[in-house]
Amino acid sequence: TGDGYERVRTSPSLAYTPELARDRAGFVPVIPSPLPFGFRIIRASVNDSADWRSVTFILSDGLVRAAVYEWKGQAREPGTEALGGRAIGRVGDVVVMVVSDDGSAIRTRLLDAFLGRE
């Protein structure tokens, strides 16, 4: 344009749905209901990069935030592990990783909910 700016047309954001995640990330994400401790999903996104297809959920109870990453494939080790701010487990062929600076008890309970052990 004559004002020195390039106009870029963007498409509207797509509302998150499990179908969108399945189509873009290659799997239907695990979403427990209800979540423990009053946590709710406040944001969800799908990464459909060829390098790492995943779904991310940002959770909050109003004070504490946690991120849950899900992807299809291998975890570092089978089963559940707690690694400095992370807890990792598996549901079928979907790996679930909970990341939070809050205590390990909350991470473990959130992971257990996503793994269906709650």
Salt bridges, closest charged atoms under 4 A:
ASP3 OD2 - ARG7 NH2 3.56
ASP23 OD1 - ARG22 NE 3.31
ASP48 OD2 - ARG24 NE 3.96
GLU81 OE1 - ARG76 NH2 3.86
ASP93 OD2 - LYS72 NZ 3.70
ASP112 OD1 - ARG117 NH2 2.80
GLU118 OE1 - ARG109 NE 3.06
